[in-house]
Amino acid sequence: MSPRAPRGPIAVTAVVASALAAGLLAVPSSASAADIRVHDIQGDTRVSPLAGQQVTDVPGTVTAIRAFGSSRGFWIQDTEPDDDPATSEAIFVFTGSTTPSVAVGDSVLVSGTVSEYYPGGKDAGLQSLTELSKATWTVRSSGNALPAAYRLNPSTIPGRYAPDAGGGSIEGLRLRPRSYALDRYESLEGMRVSVEDAPVVGATNTHKELWVTAEPHHQRTARGGALYGSYRDPNPGRVKVVSLLPYAEHPFPVADVGDALTGTTAGPLDYDNFGGYTIAATALGEPAGHGPERETTREQKADELSIATYNVENLSPKTARSKFDRLAAGLVEHLASPDIVALEEVQDDNGPTDDGVVSAGVTLKKLTDAIKAAGGPSYEWRQIDPVNDQDGGQPGGNIRVAFLYNPERVSFTDIPGGNSTTPVTVERQGGKATLSASPGRIDPANGVWKDSRKPLVGQFSFRGRPVFVVANHFNSKGGDQGLDSRFQPPARSSETQRTGQAAAVNTFVKELLNADPKAAVVVAGDLNDYQFSPALAELTKGGVLTDLVTRLPKDERYGYVYNGNSQVLDHILTSRALSRRADYDIVHLNAEFADQSSDHDPQVVRVRP
């Protein structure tokens, strides 16, 4: 568990409870050390056969101590293991907010209650952590050698990630650590593990966490990350690293994707709801910085229209000035001042204060002023204020999508009538497509946009040619079961809404193309889904749009990093009139870095309408 992880109630699993009720587990209410060792408590499934029972004088050696936070305690590991690879030889002894009076190397006898703790609560769908609570212990001797750490590497981590239970729970299945990565990790729960010269695949975050991979040659990106390219392969070698060492004496390494922790990183294998299996490090490798630099895209040519998308992550006037300056520098220096920018997560003029304010003019002026100060163009903007508290995101923030555009290079076709609730429609004038309102919102009353941002469409003109740009921010993945869920394969419940949103945008684009088959259409934004997802299949259905990320080399298809997986959430798609000569670039300047101005990388496409 990371230092920020809250402790929830201890619960006996339904699997164990039903087994006890049926008389299938003949377990004494307490047992002596002669009867019970750690591997007996852990058992060969994900839940203990002794859950809810008292155990007495369980022997083990203290291997690590967590002496901070509200989930303090220590790990013990049995130095006399059994010969079953499915049973872990270690367990966490939970002491709450009390620092335990033990030392690493102590040989102890521990008595307590066997418990199953579900990080994030049982409804979160994650696996449980077997532990001893309400514990007492006796120190028998001190200064004992620690068990050797189990080395995580390509030969010890199976290529298959998890057993397939048809979406059901895998808790009752016997662990097969030679067959599945999740089973391997579970069979090592609490035990000392190590990685050597581990590549960093998830940059250090503000909670002093990072992700490494124990499979240095598996699915790597061009810049050193771990590529998430399909639901079938979530990169089994990823593990999170936190530190049990005092921060004042051992500062946590600040590392970017593409760096490495050289030497040995070792500690007990923990599990939490902020990243899954975690090395709670008692030894940290040295950070070696050889990752790539932030990228810069080329400048558009005179006859090229450049269109970018950028999620600016809850930007409001309350945001630090330094972030505005960094976003501005990114747009000017790294994105070469795009002609049009579709922005996502623009908050209202007082940010998360929930008092009915929905306007965002102050936010956008502060950003455009920063861009001008950074040497960029004098951008103008267009957007539509949402209905208060109806578009999701941070409560009170009223995030929305918005357009910036450079009036020296492109003009905006203002057509009155657009507001938060009136749907924009496609009209045909002089054999060409036009909009009933510009800017306008696509189908805002449709239930697929409940608690989510409504797409904004704007009609632009570049060198006398109309160009239609749709800015999007689809609903988040909140509520989905994690990759390491106890339900396999995990349910992606949020996917249904995004697929419906994609269908609504696809329908609108078809209407534009029915009015003018050669219409120049760009759909851009944070779609919160992968290029191989049902939502993107629905958005591109009928061949009306091309998802440009699919034209990149596979190891470059990412712009966001989550739990060590480099993945695609943001997209730019183009209609047939633009796709053939579209020059597309994901500009890596945020997601791979510990120091970032947003958690998303921006993207840009250059087209000739």
C-alpha positions in Angstrom: 0.0 0.0 0.0 1.3 3.5 -0.7 1.5 6.0 2.1 -1.7 7.7 0.8 -3.8 4.6 0.8 -6.7 4.7 3.3 -7.6 1.8 5.4 -11.1 0.5 5.0 -13.1 -2.1 7.0 -11.7 -5.7 7.2 -14.0 -8.2 5.6 -14.2 -12.0 5.2 -14.9 -12.8 1.6 -18.1 -14.3 0.4 -16.1 -17.3 -0.8 -14.7 -18.0 2.6 -17.9 -17.2 4.5 -19.9 -19.6 2.4 -17.4 -22.3 2.8 -17.3 -21.9 6.5 -21.1 -21.9 6.6 -21.2 -25.1 4.6 -18.7 -26.8 6.9 -16.2 -27.2 4.1 -13.4 -25.6 6.1 -12.8 -27.3 9.4 -10.7 -24.6 11.0 -10.1 -24.3 14.8 -10.9 -20.9 16.4 -7.2 -20.7 17.3 -4.2 -22.7 16.5 -0.6 -23.1 17.8 2.5 -22.5 15.8 2.9 -26.3 15.5 -0.3 -26.3 13.4 -0.2 -23.0 11.5 2.5 -21.3 9.5 2.3 -18.4 7.1 1.8 -20.5 4.0 -1.2 -22.2 5.8 -2.7 -18.8 6.3 -2.1 -17.6 2.8 -3.3 -20.9 1.2 -3.3 -21.6 -2.5 -6.1 -19.2 -3.6 -6.4 -15.4 -3.3 -8.3 -15.6 0.0 -7.1 -17.3 3.2 -8.8 -20.6 4.2 -8.4 -19.2 7.8 -10.0 -15.8 7.1 -11.8 -14.6 10.3 -10.0 -17.0 12.5 -7.6 -16.5 15.3 -4.1 -17.9 14.9 -1.4 -18.2 17.6 2.4 -18.0 17.6 2.9 -17.9 13.8 6.6 -17.9 13.2 8.4 -15.5 10.9 11.3 -13.0 10.4 10.5 -9.3 10.2 11.6 -8.2 6.7 10.2 -4.6 6.6 8.4 -2.1 8.6 5.9 0.6 7.6 6.3 3.3 10.3 4.2 6.1 8.7 0.6 6.8 7.7 -2.6 5.2 9.0 -1.7 1.7 7.7 1.4 0.9 9.8 2.6 -2.5 10.4 5.3 -5.0 9.5 5.9 -7.9 7.2 7.0 -11.3 8.4 8.3 -14.1 6.1 8.8 -17.8 7.1 12.3 -19.0 6.6 11.1 -22.6 6.3 8.9 -22.5 3.2 6.8 -25.4 1.9 7.2 -26.8 -1.5 4.0 -25.4 -3.0 4.7 -22.4 -5.4 1.1 -21.2 -5.0 1.4 -20.4 -1.3 3.1 -17.2 -0.2 5.5 -17.4 2.7 4.9 -13.9 4.0 2.1 -11.8 5.5 1.5 -8.2 6.6 0.8 -7.6 10.3 -1.4 -4.5 10.5 -1.0 -2.2 13.5 -3.2 0.7 12.3 -1.8 4.1 13.4 0.6 2.6 15.9 4.3 2.1 15.0 5.2 -1.5 15.7 7.9 -2.2 18.3 9.9 -4.6 16.1 13.1 -4.4 14.1 14.0 -5.8 10.7 15.7 -9.2 11.4 13.7 -10.0 14.5 12.5 -13.5 14.7 8.9 -13.3 16.0 5.9 -15.3 17.0 2.7 -13.5 16.0 -0.8 -14.1 17.1 -3.9 -12.3 15.7 -6.9 -12.4 13.4 -6.6 -13.5 9.8 -8.3 -10.8 7.7 -8.9 -10.0 4.1 -8.5 -6.3 3.3 -9.9 -4.9 0.1 -8.1 -1.7 -0.9 -10.6 0.9 -1.9 -13.5 -1.2 -0.5 -14.8 -4.5 -1.7 -17.1 -2.8 -4.3 -14.0 -1.4 -6.1 -13.5 -4.9 -7.5 -9.9 -5.2 -6.7 -8.1 -8.2 -5.1 -7.8 -8.5 -1.3 -4.7 -8.4 0.8 -4.4 -11.2 3.4 -3.1 -9.9 6.7 -3.0 -10.3 10.5 -4.9 -7.7 12.5 -5.4 -7.1 16.2 -2.0 -8.7 16.6 0.4 -9.4 19.4 3.8 -10.8 19.1 6.9 -12.0 20.9 10.5 -11.4 19.7 12.5 -14.5 20.0 15.8 -13.2 18.6 17.2 -10.3 16.7 19.7 -9.7 13.9 18.6 -12.7 11.8 19.4 -12.9 8.1 16.5 -12.1 5.8 15.2 -14.6 3.2 16.5 -14.0 -0.3 14.4 -11.8 -2.5 12.5 -13.5 -5.3 13.7 -12.0 -8.5 11.1 -10.7 -10.9 12.3 -11.0 -14.5 11.1 -12.3 -17.9 11.8 -15.9 -16.9 9.7 -15.7 -13.7 6.7 -13.7 -15.0 4.3 -15.6 -17.2 3.3 -14.0 -20.5 -0.4 -14.5 -19.9 -1.8 -12.0 -17.5 -4.8 -13.5 -15.7 -7.1 -16.5 -15.8 -10.4 -16.0 -17.7 -13.4 -16.4 -15.5 -15.8 -15.0 -18.0 -16.0 -11.8 -16.0 -16.6 -13.6 -12.7 -14.3 -13.7 -9.7 -11.1 -15.6 -9.7 -10.8 -15.6 -5.9 -11.7 -19.2 -5.5 -9.4 -20.5 -8.3 -6.2 -22.2 -7.2 -3.2 -20.0 -8.1 -1.2 -21.1 -11.1 1.9 -18.9 -10.8 3.7 -20.5 -13.7 0.7 -19.8 -16.0 -0.5 -16.3 -15.1 1.3 -13.1 -14.0 -1.4 -12.1 -11.5 -1.2 -15.5 -10.0 2.6 -15.2 -9.8 2.3 -11.9 -7.9 -0.4 -13.2 -5.6 1.7 -16.2 -4.8 4.4 -13.8 -3.7 2.1 -11.5 -1.6 4.1 -10.0 1.2 7.3 -11.8 0.2 10.6 -10.1 -0.5 11.0 -9.5 -4.3 13.5 -7.6 -6.4 14.1 -6.2 -9.8 17.5 -5.4 -11.3 18.3 -2.4 -13.5 14.6 -1.9 -13.9 13.5 0.4 -16.8 11.1 3.2 -15.6 7.8 3.0 -17.4 5.8 5.4 -15.3 7.3 8.7 -14.1 7.6 9.7 -10.5 4.3 11.3 -9.3 3.5 13.7 -6.6 2.8 10.8 -4.2 6.4 9.5 -4.5 5.5 6.5 -6.7 6.8 5.3 -10.0 6.4 2.2 -12.2 9.1 -0.1 -13.5 8.9 -3.2 -15.7 10.6 -6.5 -15.0 10.4 -7.3 -18.7 12.9 -4.9 -20.4 12.1 -6.1 -23.9 8.4 -6.5 -23.8 6.2 -4.1 -25.8 8.4 -1.1 -25.4 7.7 2.2 -26.9 10.1 4.1 -29.1 11.0 6.3 -26.1 11.3 3.6 -23.4 7.8 3.1 -22.0 5.6 0.0 -21.9 3.1 0.1 -24.8 -0.5 -0.8 -24.1 -1.6 -2.0 -27.5 -4.5 -4.4 -26.8 -6.8 -5.7 -24.1 -5.0 -9.0 -24.4 -1.6 -7.7 -23.2 -1.6 -5.2 -20.3 2.2 -5.6 -19.8 2.5 -8.2 -17.1 6.0 -7.0 -16.0 4.7 -3.7 -14.6 5.0 -3.1 -10.9 4.8 0.0 -8.8 7.6 1.1 -6.5 7.2 3.1 -3.3 9.7 3.5 -0.5 9.7 2.4 3.1 13.0 4.4 3.7 12.9 7.7 5.5 12.5 10.4 2.8 14.8 12.8 4.6 17.7 10.4 4.4 16.8 8.6 1.2 14.9 11.0 -1.1 12.6 9.2 -3.5 14.1 9.0 -7.0 12.7 11.5 -9.5 12.6 9.6 -12.8 11.0 9.9 -16.2 9.9 7.2 -18.6 13.0 5.9 -20.3 15.2 6.3 -17.2 16.1 3.3 -15.1 16.6 2.3 -11.5 20.1 0.8 -11.7 21.2 -1.9 -9.3 18.7 -3.6 -7.0 15.3 -2.4 -5.9 13.8 -4.8 -3.4 11.2 -5.1 -0.6 8.0 -6.9 0.2 5.4 -7.2 -2.5 2.4 -5.2 -1.4 -0.9 -4.4 -3.2 -3.1 -1.3 -3.2 -5.9 0.5 -5.1 -3.5 3.1 -6.6 -1.6 0.9 -8.9 -1.9 -2.8 -7.9 1.1 -4.9 -7.0 3.8 -2.7 -5.5 7.4 -3.2 -4.3 7.5 -1.5 -0.9 11.2 -0.8 -1.2 13.7 -1.3 1.5 16.4 -1.0 -1.1 16.1 1.5 -4.0 18.1 1.4 -7.2 19.9 4.5 -8.3 18.1 6.6 -10.9 19.9 6.8 -14.2 18.6 9.5 -16.4 19.0 8.6 -20.0 15.4 9.1 -21.2 14.5 11.1 -24.3 14.0 14.9 -24.3 10.7 16.6 -24.8 9.6 16.6 -28.4 9.1 19.6 -30.8 7.0 19.3 -33.9 7.8 21.0 -37.1 6.2 24.3 -38.2 3.3 24.1 -40.6 3.9 25.4 -44.2 2.0 28.3 -45.6 -0.5 26.1 -47.4 -0.9 23.7 -44.4 -3.6 24.1 -41.8 -2.4 22.9 -38.4 -5.0 21.7 -35.9 -4.0 20.5 -32.4 -5.8 19.0 -29.4 -4.6 19.6 -25.8 -6.1 18.5 -22.5 -5.0 21.3 -20.2 -6.1 19.4 -17.0 -8.5 21.5 -15.0 -7.2 24.9 -16.0 -8.8 27.9 -14.2 -7.7 31.4 -13.0 -6.9 29.7 -9.7 -4.2 27.6 -11.4 -0.7 28.6 -10.7 0.8 31.1 -13.2 3.7 28.8 -13.8 1.3 26.2 -15.4 -0.2 28.9 -17.7 3.4 29.8 -18.7 4.4 26.2 -19.4 1.3 25.5 -21.4 1.9 28.6 -23.4 5.6 27.6 -24.0 4.4 24.1 -25.1 2.0 25.5 -27.6 4.4 28.1 -29.0 7.8 26.3 -28.9 6.8 22.6 -29.0 3.7 22.7 -31.2 4.8 25.6 -33.4 1.7 27.7 -32.7 -1.0 25.7 -34.3 -3.6 27.5 -36.3 -6.5 25.9 -34.4 -6.4 24.3 -30.9 -9.1 22.2 -29.5 -8.8 22.5 -25.7 -10.2 20.1 -23.1 -10.7 20.7 -19.4 -11.0 24.4 -19.5 -12.7 25.3 -16.2 -15.0 28.3 -15.5 -13.8 31.6 -14.2 -13.6 30.6 -10.5 -12.4 27.0 -10.9 -13.8 24.4 -8.5 -15.8 27.0 -6.5 -19.4 25.7 -6.9 -21.4 28.9 -7.0 -23.2 28.9 -10.3 -20.4 30.6 -12.4 -20.1 29.0 -15.8 -18.3 31.6 -17.9 -14.7 30.9 -18.9 -13.6 34.1 -20.4 -11.1 34.9 -17.6 -9.5 31.4 -17.9 -9.1 31.7 -21.7 -7.8 35.3 -21.6 -5.2 34.3 -19.0 -4.1 31.4 -21.3 -4.0 33.5 -24.5 -2.2 36.3 -22.8 0.5 33.8 -21.7 0.8 32.5 -25.2 1.3 36.0 -26.5 3.9 36.7 -23.9 5.7 33.5 -24.9 6.0 34.9 -28.5 2.9 33.2 -29.9 0.1 34.6 -31.9 -2.8 36.7 -30.6 -5.2 33.8 -30.4 -9.0 34.3 -30.3 -11.4 31.8 -28.8 -14.8 30.4 -29.2 -16.7 28.2 -26.8 -20.2 27.7 -25.3 -20.8 27.9 -21.5 -22.3 24.6 -20.2 -25.3 24.3 -18.0 -24.0 24.6 -14.4 -22.8 21.3 -12.9 -24.1 19.2 -15.8 -20.9 18.2 -17.7 -19.0 16.2 -15.1 -15.4 16.7 -14.1 -14.2 18.4 -10.9 -17.3 19.6 -8.9 -17.9 23.3 -9.5 -15.3 23.5 -12.3 -17.7 23.2 -15.2 -15.0 21.9 -17.5 -15.7 22.3 -21.2 -14.0 22.1 -24.6 -13.0 25.3 -26.4 -11.4 26.5 -29.6 -8.3 28.8 -29.9 -7.5 30.0 -33.4 -5.0 32.3 -34.9 -6.9 35.0 -36.9 -3.8 35.8 -39.0 -4.0 32.3 -40.5 -7.6 31.1 -40.2 -10.9 32.8 -39.8 -13.9 31.6 -37.7 -17.3 31.5 -39.4 -19.6 32.9 -36.7 -23.2 31.8 -37.1 -25.5 32.9 -34.3 -27.8 30.5 -32.4 -25.5 28.2 -30.6 -26.1 27.7 -26.9 -25.7 25.0 -24.3 -29.0 23.2 -25.0 -29.8 23.8 -28.7 -28.4 21.1 -31.1 -26.4 22.2 -34.1 -27.7 20.9 -37.4 -26.2 20.6 -40.9 -27.5 22.7 -43.7 -26.7 22.8 -47.4 -26.1 26.1 -49.1 -24.8 26.4 -52.7 -24.0 22.8 -52.8 -21.8 23.0 -49.7 -22.3 22.0 -46.1 -22.7 24.6 -43.5 -23.9 24.8 -39.9 -27.1 26.1 -38.3 -24.9 27.6 -35.6 -21.1 28.1 -35.2 -20.0 27.3 -32.6 -22.7 24.8 -31.8 -23.1 21.7 -29.6 -23.8 18.3 -31.0 -27.1 16.7 -29.8 -26.7 18.1 -26.2 -30.0 16.6 -24.9 -29.0 13.1 -25.9 -28.7 10.9 -22.8 -25.2 9.7 -23.9 -23.9 13.1 -22.7 -25.2 12.8 -19.2 -22.6 14.2 -16.8 -20.2 14.5 -19.7 -18.9 17.2 -22.0 -20.9 18.0 -25.1 -18.9 18.1 -28.4 -18.4 21.6 -29.8 -18.3 22.0 -33.6 -17.0 25.1 -35.3 -16.8 26.2 -38.9 -13.5 27.7 -39.9 -12.2 29.1 -43.2 -8.7 28.5 -44.4 -7.6 30.0 -47.7 -11.2 30.3 -48.7 -12.1 26.6 -47.9 -14.5 25.7 -45.1 -13.2 23.4 -42.5 -15.3 21.8 -39.8 -13.6 21.0 -36.5 -15.3 19.0 -33.7 -13.8 19.3 -30.2 -14.5 16.4 -27.9 -14.0 15.2 -24.3 -15.8 11.9 -23.9 -16.7 10.4 -20.5 -14.0 9.1 -18.3 -13.2 5.5 -17.4 -14.4 6.0 -13.8 -16.2 2.9 -12.5 -14.4 0.4 -14.7 -12.7 -2.5 -13.0 -9.0 -2.4 -13.0 -6.7 -4.6 -15.0 -5.7 -6.3 -11.8 -9.3 -6.8 -10.7 -10.4 -10.0 -9.0 -13.0 -10.1 -11.8 -11.5 -11.3 -15.1 -11.7 -10.1 -17.7 -12.5 -6.8 -15.9 -15.7 -5.1 -16.8 -15.4 -1.8 -18.7 -18.8 -0.3 -17.7 -18.0 3.2 -18.8 -17.3 2.0 -22.4 -21.1 1.8 -23.1 -21.5 5.6 -22.7 -18.4 6.4 -24.8 -19.6 4.1 -27.6 -22.9 6.0 -27.6 -21.1 9.3 -27.7 -19.0 8.1 -30.6 -22.1 7.0 -32.4 -23.6 10.5 -32.0 -20.5 12.2 -33.4 -20.3 9.7 -36.2 -23.9 10.5 -37.1 -23.2 14.2 -37.2 -20.1 13.7 -39.4 -22.2 11.6 -41.8 -24.7 14.5 -42.0 -21.9 16.8 -43.0 -20.6 14.4 -45.6 -24.1 13.8 -47.0 -24.4 17.5 -47.5 -20.9 17.6 -49.1 -19.0 14.4 -49.6 -15.8 16.4 -49.9 -16.3 18.3 -46.7 -13.1 18.8 -44.7 -13.8 17.5 -41.2 -11.5 17.1 -38.2 -12.7 15.4 -35.0 -10.2 15.9 -32.2 -10.0 15.6 -28.4 -9.7 13.5 -25.4 -11.9 10.5 -26.2 -10.8 8.6 -23.1 -10.5 5.4 -25.1 -8.0 3.3 -27.1 -7.6 3.0 -30.8 -8.7 -0.6 -30.5 -11.8 0.1 -28.4 -15.5 -0.3 -29.4 -15.9 3.5 -29.1 -13.3 4.2 -31.8 -14.8 1.5 -34.0 -18.1 3.2 -33.7 -16.6 6.6 -34.4 -14.9 5.5 -37.6 -17.8 3.2 -38.6 -18.6 3.4 -42.3 -15.2 4.8 -43.2 -16.3 8.4 -42.6 -13.3 9.1 -40.4 -9.7 7.9 -40.2 -8.1 7.6 -36.8 -4.7 9.0 -37.5 -3.0 7.3 -34.6 -3.3 4.0 -36.5 -1.0 5.4 -39.1 1.9 5.8 -36.7 4.4 3.0 -36.1 3.0 0.8 -33.3 5.7 1.9 -30.8 4.7 5.5 -31.2 0.9 5.1 -30.5 0.5 6.7 -27.1 0.1 10.0 -25.5 -0.8 9.2 -21.9 0.8 7.0 -19.2 -1.4 5.3 -16.6 0.1 2.9 -14.0 3.1 2.3 -16.2 1.1 1.7 -19.4 1.8 4.1 -22.3 -1.6 4.3 -24.1 -3.8 6.3 -26.4 -6.7 8.4 -25.0 -6.5 11.5 -27.2 -7.2 11.3 -31.0 -7.3 13.3 -34.2 -9.5 11.9 -36.9 -10.0 13.2 -40.4 -12.6 12.8 -43.2 -11.6 11.4 -46.6 -10.9 14.8 -48.0 -8.1 15.4 -45.6 -6.8 11.9 -44.7 -4.6 11.1 -47.7 -2.1 13.9 -47.1 -2.6 14.4 -43.3 0.7 14.8 -41.4 0.1 13.8 -37.8 2.2 14.0 -34.7 1.8 13.1 -31.0 4.2 15.6 -29.3 5.6 13.9 -26.2 6.2 16.7 -23.7 4.1 15.7 -20.6 3.0 12.2 -20.0 6.4 10.6 -19.7 7.8 13.2 -17.3 7.8 13.6 -13.6 7.6 17.4 -14.2 4.6 18.0 -16.4 2.2 20.8 -17.2 -0.6 18.3 -18.0 -1.0 14.6 -17.8 -1.7 14.4 -21.5 0.6 14.9 -24.5 -0.8 17.3 -27.1 -1.3 16.2 -30.8 -1.2 18.1 -34.0 -2.2 17.4 -37.6 -1.2 19.4 -40.7 -3.7 19.2 -43.6 -4.2 20.9 -47.0 -8.0 21.4 -47.3 
